[in-house]
Amino acid sequence: MQGFGGSLLTNGAGNLFGQLGGAVSNVLAPSSSAPGGSIQIKGSIIVQKTNLLDVVNAGASLVDNTADLVGQKVNLQLVSIETDPVTNTGKRSQEIAVENWFLAFDGITVGDITYAISFTVDKDFGVPGAFIIRNNHVNEFYLKSVSLALPDQSTINFICDSWVYNVSKYTSDRIFFSNRHCLPVDTPQGLLTLRQQELINLRGDGTGERQEWDRIYDYATYNDLGFPDFSKALSRPSLGGSNELPYPRRCRTGRKPSAADPNSESLTFILENIYIPRDERFSVVKNSDFVGDGLKAIVHTLIPALESFFQYMSNNHDQFESLKEVKNLYDQGINLTGFLPISLPKAEQPFLLSPFELINQLTDTTGGDPSLLRYPVPQVIANDELAWISDKEFARQVLAGLNPLTVQSLKVFPPTSALDPATYGPQRSAITASQLEPQLEGLNLQQALDQDKLFIVDYRDLYLLYLTKINAQSGAKAYASRTIFFLTAEGILRPVAIELTLPPSDSTAASSLSRVFTPPLSGSKDWLWELAKVHVATNDSGYHQLISHWLTTHAVIEPFVIATHRQLSALHPLNVFLLPHFKNTMAINSSARKLLINAGGIIENTFVTGGYSMEITSVAYRESWRFDQQGLPGDLISRGIAVVDSTAKYGLRLLIADYPFAVDGLDIWDATEKCVRDYVNIYYRDDAAVLADPELQLWWSEVINVGHADKKAEQWWPQASTKSDLVSILTTIIWIASAHHAAVNFGQYAYGGYMPNHPTITRRLIPEEGSKEHDELLRDPEKFLLSTVNGRLQATIVLSTIELLSKHATEEEYLGHRISNWTDNKAAVAAIGALSERLSHIEQLISGRNSDANLKNRSGPADVEERIGILDETQRK
């Protein structure tokens, strides 16, 4: 994600800048002696000014250049690691101004601009450890870095990557520390006060409404998902702060309470950004916030255009007529000429992408008609249009599809429910041994259990809690599913039974409480079985997007982001170690709360869970989320997929040897854990040093007691009392934010981009044999199936959304990669370098496995060209 490119020469006036001494190349001149026992410290400062193409800030540069000419400049002041005996704080240099600001031509694109700076300090000033910057210009700028050349020919680097607003916006000075990181106990005396003050600045006092320029990190519950002031139907319960609906915390905005519901926050202008600290937003690089900007464009321009298009073209008939029509989304596309606005209203221009720009990003074509929305062909149908419907591909995607984290080993038969039978029906599964045994390759049920041959994906209890409410919604009819798989002799899974359950209040004489479906043994097509698989896939879609993706990556990580800024100083080695893994998380989360997971948002309108989607994630957090099971080894063991075995690789034996997510993931986990251990060993001599680190202990305590306050009493939280504890904690956090997230995010379009393979909504229950609906199914199975799943509008909204979410941002920071000069500690740099080398080797291993025909779960009947997800993350964050 770092590296904007651009230099002095790219601005087209290199010689002029050099002659006038304004913007200069990024070469540091060595410091020199100055008269009167002083020395000069020379250096450079790299900034990015506001993009002249930014409608909101057009003319900002002219305003700032004018201010600079009349003396309202950008000033810097060095702070030494040595203490001033008078103030008992770090010695300070005289302020200097960044000269010739106006001479650096900004151009029409964003790029780095480098200015020369020079300080004159007493010869006993000591080594600069921090600097203070004061922006007297009207407008903000992006401060990338400062470099200083010392008399001993060494260089000190300050990696800033921060927006700096006018001094009037701050109550305290803006402080930046060098890249010489240290634990609190090792802090140079001259920096102690600043280290403590900067943390106080970032914490705030918990009051007031946050403004765009604020840098305050604080906590709040999810009480901003509804819009009660608009409609009672758009009211949503607050998540977090209760035992019934617990939740991780988000960033506090301080918005006023809703007039209709004082427990909810009021809504800001729908297109404006929800507050997060300014540095958490995407950079000034064009399209770097394509997720947030793209979601806005989908909601405010694309969806209305699609609604109008389908109403006009199909006379309000929303159902796909055939699979060929679905395929036409990729072959022919949708021509939205006449349905898209030619230009955006002036008031919306600062906030929205042009609809034509959005289509250009989503479409599979370049050039041509800018109104033609033609989606890329998803990998799941790229090589075989019908492979997705096979039982083998259905089962393979459990291990290597877009949600490979839910399959469990079945240890006891029959499966049972933990729900109250008086409310939710019998706890004992309706699946019987006689239904399974003909499909177990000659084994009886007990033998299959003893040999670890049976596996289950069980969504029954979670969905059943809300199924009556879900099915009361318009256009939604769903079941709660559990699916049993058998591990065959060739090492692949085969689905052997699907149980679909309705709550007693939903069951009628025509629709019994639980129905069990088994595959046809003769190889003939059984459309009741195919419909049962469709309902399972829909359950899986909701679980994937809401829980595997949103809850267990985005939502649970945000408290770690907040606590890291509040409790770990920028000088702390763990701060700089963790922050790259958190990059853009808060920006994406805030956009999601306003456009994706909010009341009436994309998820509620396109997933069968509808208005209860976020409540369901709260129940999942309450019932099943444990930090100690979020790391890959703990996750696999908790699902019974792996057992501890000292003779096996990494000490774990997988019950399914060809389980791509687990096999590839354990390689990445091990490489990451080794890097974390190396890094921890650099800064912590022993376990006592971990316990003695006040910032670390406050950070971990705040994560548990504030960020995840509704889980603070749980006994499974690890202690941060030893180096081993710390390595496990850090590796788990990095895993969640990197490889786990990649596995459930970047393969979304490859598998979910073909709606029949992974629908997000079902609109009809499965007909009973002998009914009129069953006759309808037999007459035209394809049409009946398509009448059950997403309609045209819902399908295209989901396609647009997951194609957007599957993309990388313009800037990426990959696992094992760091920007130059991120630290001056050579051992730390070596640790990251070693990780990069390990990951390069792992990438080769994964590519080899993907091409191994004996590993049938790698590509399967759909012949997916590569393992999506984890392989992507070996190059990410």
VENSULBEL-V148135 format. One record per backbone hydrogen bond with DSSP energy under -0.5 kcal/mol. CO is the residue of the C=O (numbers start at 1). NH is the residue of the N-H. If there is no record, write none. Layout:
# VENSULBEL-V148135
CO&NH ; CO&NH
This chain:
# VENSULBEL-V148135
5&112 ; 7&11 ; 8&11 ; 8&13 ; 9&12 ; 13&17 ; 14&18 ; 15&19 ; 16&20 ; 17&21 ; 17&22 ; 22&116 ; 25&27 ; 26&28 ; 32&40 ; 34&38 ; 35&38 ; 37&123 ; 38&34 ; 39&121 ; 40&32 ; 40&42 ; 41&119 ; 42&149 ; 43&117 ; 44&147 ; 45&47 ; 45&115 ; 46&144 ; 46&145 ; 47&113 ; 48&142 ; 51&54 ; 53&55 ; 54&58 ; 55&58 ; 57&60 ; 59&63 ; 60&64 ; 61&65 ; 62&66 ; 63&67 ; 64&68 ; 65&69 ; 66&70 ; 67&72 ; 68&71 ; 71&73 ; 73&75 ; 73&136 ; 74&98 ; 75&134 ; 76&96 ; 77&132 ; 78&93 ; 79&129 ; 79&130 ; 81&190 ; 82&91 ; 83&85 ; 84&88 ; 89&84 ; 91&80 ; 96&76 ; 97&99 ; 98&101 ; 100&103 ; 100&104 ; 101&104 ; 103&105 ; 113&47 ; 114&24 ; 115&45 ; 117&43 ; 119&41 ; 119&121 ; 120&94 ; 121&39 ; 122&125 ; 127&81 ; 129&178 ; 130&79 ; 131&176 ; 132&77 ; 133&174 ; 134&75 ; 134&136 ; 135&167 ; 141&143 ; 141&164 ; 142&48 ; 142&144 ; 143&162 ; 144&160 ; 144&161 ; 145&46 ; 146&158 ; 147&44 ; 148&150 ; 148&156 ; 149&42 ; 150&153 ; 154&150 ; 156&148 ; 157&159 ; 157&179 ; 158&146 ; 158&160 ; 162&143 ; 163&165 ; 164&141 ; 165&135 ; 166&169 ; 167&170 ; 173&175 ; 174&133 ; 176&131 ; 179&181 ; 179&824 ; 183&186 ; 184&187 ; 188&191 ; 188&192 ; 189&192 ; 190&90 ; 191&195 ; 192&196 ; 193&197 ; 194&198 ; 195&199 ; 196&200 ; 197&201 ; 198&202 ; 199&203 ; 200&204 ; 202&217 ; 211&214 ; 214&278 ; 216&218 ; 218&252 ; 220&250 ; 221&223 ; 222&239 ; 223&265 ; 225&599 ; 227&230 ; 227&231 ; 231&234 ; 232&235 ; 234&227 ; 238&240 ; 239&222 ; 245&240 ; 250&220 ; 253&210 ; 256&266 ; 261&258 ; 261&264 ; 264&258 ; 269&272 ; 277&280 ; 278&281 ; 280&587 ; 285&288 ; 287&290 ; 287&810 ; 289&293 ; 290&294 ; 291&295 ; 292&296 ; 293&297 ; 293&353 ; 294&298 ; 295&299 ; 296&300 ; 297&301 ; 297&302 ; 298&303 ; 301&305 ; 302&306 ; 303&307 ; 304&308 ; 305&309 ; 306&310 ; 307&311 ; 308&312 ; 309&313 ; 310&314 ; 310&316 ; 311&315 ; 311&316 ; 314&317 ; 316&318 ; 318&792 ; 322&326 ; 323&327 ; 324&328 ; 326&329 ; 327&330 ; 327&331 ; 328&332 ; 328&333 ; 329&375 ; 333&335 ; 334&336 ; 334&373 ; 336&339 ; 336&340 ; 345&348 ; 345&349 ; 346&350 ; 348&351 ; 348&352 ; 354&358 ; 355&359 ; 356&360 ; 357&361 ; 358&362 ; 359&363 ; 362&376 ; 369&372 ; 371&336 ; 371&373 ; 372&374 ; 373&334 ; 373&375 ; 374&364 ; 378&381 ; 378&382 ; 379&382 ; 379&383 ; 384&387 ; 386&389 ; 387&390 ; 390&394 ; 391&395 ; 392&396 ; 393&397 ; 395&398 ; 395&399 ; 396&399 ; 396&400 ; 397&401 ; 397&403 ; 399&661 ; 403&406 ; 408&456 ; 409&411 ; 415&429 ; 420&423 ; 420&424 ; 421&425 ; 427&417 ; 432&435 ; 432&436 ; 433&437 ; 434&438 ; 436&439 ; 437&440 ; 440&443 ; 444&448 ; 445&449 ; 446&450 ; 447&451 ; 448&453 ; 448&454 ; 449&452 ; 453&487 ; 454&410 ; 455&485 ; 456&408 ; 456&458 ; 457&459 ; 457&483 ; 459&463 ; 460&464 ; 461&465 ; 463&466 ; 463&467 ; 466&470 ; 467&471 ; 468&472 ; 470&473 ; 473&476 ; 479&481 ; 480&501 ; 481&459 ; 481&460 ; 482&499 ; 483&457 ; 484&496 ; 484&497 ; 485&455 ; 486&488 ; 486&494 ; 488&491 ; 492&488 ; 494&486 ; 497&484 ; 498&500 ; 498&517 ; 499&482 ; 500&515 ; 501&480 ; 503&506 ; 503&507 ; 508&511 ; 511&508 ; 513&502 ; 515&500 ; 517&498 ; 520&523 ; 525&527 ; 526&530 ; 527&531 ; 528&532 ; 529&533 ; 530&534 ; 531&535 ; 532&536 ; 533&537 ; 534&538 ; 535&539 ; 536&540 ; 537&541 ; 538&542 ; 539&543 ; 540&544 ; 541&545 ; 542&546 ; 543&547 ; 543&548 ; 544&549 ; 545&550 ; 546&551 ; 547&552 ; 549&553 ; 549&554 ; 550&555 ; 551&556 ; 553&557 ; 554&558 ; 555&559 ; 557&560 ; 557&561 ; 558&562 ; 559&563 ; 560&564 ; 561&565 ; 562&566 ; 563&567 ; 563&568 ; 564&568 ; 567&569 ; 569&572 ; 571&182 ; 572&575 ; 572&576 ; 573&577 ; 574&578 ; 575&579 ; 578&581 ; 578&582 ; 579&582 ; 579&583 ; 580&583 ; 582&585 ; 584&588 ; 585&589 ; 586&590 ; 587&591 ; 588&592 ; 589&593 ; 590&594 ; 591&594 ; 591&595 ; 592&596 ; 592&597 ; 592&598 ; 595&602 ; 596&603 ; 598&601 ; 601&605 ; 602&606 ; 603&606 ; 603&607 ; 607&610 ; 609&612 ; 610&613 ; 612&616 ; 613&617 ; 614&618 ; 615&619 ; 616&620 ; 617&621 ; 618&622 ; 619&623 ; 620&624 ; 620&625 ; 621&625 ; 626&629 ; 627&630 ; 627&631 ; 631&635 ; 632&636 ; 633&637 ; 634&638 ; 635&639 ; 636&641 ; 636&642 ; 637&640 ; 639&409 ; 641&655 ; 643&653 ; 645&648 ; 648&651 ; 649&652 ; 651&645 ; 652&654 ; 653&643 ; 655&657 ; 657&659 ; 658&660 ; 659&662 ; 659&663 ; 660&664 ; 660&665 ; 661&665 ; 662&666 ; 663&667 ; 664&668 ; 665&669 ; 666&670 ; 667&671 ; 668&672 ; 669&673 ; 670&674 ; 671&675 ; 672&676 ; 673&677 ; 674&678 ; 675&679 ; 676&680 ; 677&681 ; 678&682 ; 679&682 ; 679&683 ; 680&684 ; 683&685 ; 686&689 ; 686&690 ; 687&691 ; 688&692 ; 690&693 ; 692&694 ; 693&697 ; 694&698 ; 695&699 ; 696&700 ; 697&701 ; 698&702 ; 699&703 ; 700&704 ; 701&705 ; 702&706 ; 702&707 ; 703&708 ; 706&709 ; 707&249 ; 708&711 ; 709&712 ; 711&714 ; 714&717 ; 719&721 ; 722&726 ; 723&727 ; 724&728 ; 725&729 ; 726&730 ; 727&731 ; 728&732 ; 729&733 ; 730&734 ; 731&735 ; 732&736 ; 733&737 ; 734&738 ; 735&740 ; 735&741 ; 736&741 ; 738&742 ; 739&743 ; 740&744 ; 741&745 ; 742&746 ; 745&748 ; 747&751 ; 748&752 ; 749&753 ; 750&380 ; 751&754 ; 753&755 ; 754&757 ; 754&758 ; 755&758 ; 760&608 ; 762&477 ; 768&771 ; 771&775 ; 772&776 ; 773&777 ; 774&778 ; 775&779 ; 776&780 ; 780&784 ; 781&785 ; 782&786 ; 783&787 ; 784&788 ; 785&788 ; 785&789 ; 788&763 ; 788&764 ; 791&795 ; 792&796 ; 793&797 ; 794&798 ; 795&799 ; 796&800 ; 797&801 ; 798&802 ; 799&803 ; 800&804 ; 801&805 ; 802&806 ; 804&807 ; 813&877 ; 814&817 ; 814&877 ; 819&822 ; 824&826 ; 825&829 ; 826&830 ; 827&831 ; 828&832 ; 829&833 ; 830&834 ; 831&835 ; 832&836 ; 833&837 ; 834&838 ; 835&839 ; 836&840 ; 837&841 ; 838&842 ; 839&843 ; 840&844 ; 841&845 ; 842&846 ; 843&847 ; 844&848 ; 845&849 ; 846&850 ; 847&851 ; 849&852 ; 851&853 ; 852&855 ; 854&856 ; 855&858 ; 856&860 ; 859&864 ; 860&863 ; 862&383 ; 866&868 ; 868&870 ; 869&873 ; 870&874 ; 871&874 ; 872&875 ; 873&815 ; 873&876 ; 876&815
